[in-house]
Amino acid sequence: MDSQNDAYQAYLLRLWRVRETRDRWRVSLEDARTRELRGFASLEEALTFLQQETSHKESEGQDEGS
């Protein structure tokens, strides 16, 4: 992908509760560009994924700019 496309990320976020564990949310993220779907057992896992994705993109941008 070119660096211009890396500057923007869009995901469709879906949240739902599982009946057996009402205190836990299940999460899916669908990449708006590729339609790749990722599932997560908790909101925390989804947030960790997003943090890793954005920090990975930031470090790539710094490498390219040096």
C-alpha positions in Angstrom: 0.0 0.0 0.0 1.2 3.5 -0.6 1.8 5.9 2.3 -1.3 8.0 1.4 -3.6 5.0 2.0 -1.8 4.2 5.3 -2.7 7.7 6.6 -6.4 6.7 6.8 -7.9 3.6 8.3 -11.6 2.8 8.6 -13.3 -0.1 10.4 -16.9 -1.1 11.0 -17.2 -1.8 14.7 -19.9 -4.3 15.9 -20.5 -5.0 19.6 -22.8 -7.5 21.2 -23.2 -9.3 24.5 -23.2 -13.0 24.8 -26.2 -14.3 26.8 -24.1 -16.5 29.1 -21.7 -13.7 30.0 -23.8 -10.6 30.1 -20.9 -8.6 31.6 -18.7 -9.3 28.6 -18.8 -7.7 25.1 -17.9 -9.5 22.0 -16.4 -7.4 19.2 -15.8 -7.6 15.5 -13.9 -5.1 13.3 -14.4 -5.1 9.5 -11.7 -3.3 7.5 -13.7 -0.9 5.2 -11.2 -1.2 2.4 -10.5 -4.9 2.3 -13.6 -6.3 4.0 -11.3 -8.4 6.2 -13.3 -9.4 9.4 -11.5 -9.8 12.8 -13.3 -11.1 15.9 -12.4 -10.4 19.5 -13.5 -11.9 22.8 -13.5 -8.6 24.5 -13.5 -4.9 23.9 -10.0 -4.7 25.5 -8.6 -7.1 22.8 -10.1 -5.0 20.0 -8.6 -1.8 21.5 -5.2 -3.5 21.8 -5.4 -4.5 18.1 -6.2 -1.0 17.1 -3.4 0.4 19.2 -1.0 -2.0 17.6 -2.2 -1.2 14.1 -1.9 2.6 14.6 1.5 2.4 16.4 2.8 0.1 13.5 1.6 2.7 11.0 3.2 5.5 12.9 6.6 3.8 13.1 6.5 3.1 9.4 5.8 6.7 8.7 8.7 7.8 10.8 11.0 5.4 9.0 9.9 6.7 5.6 10.4 10.3 6.7 13.9 9.9 8.0 
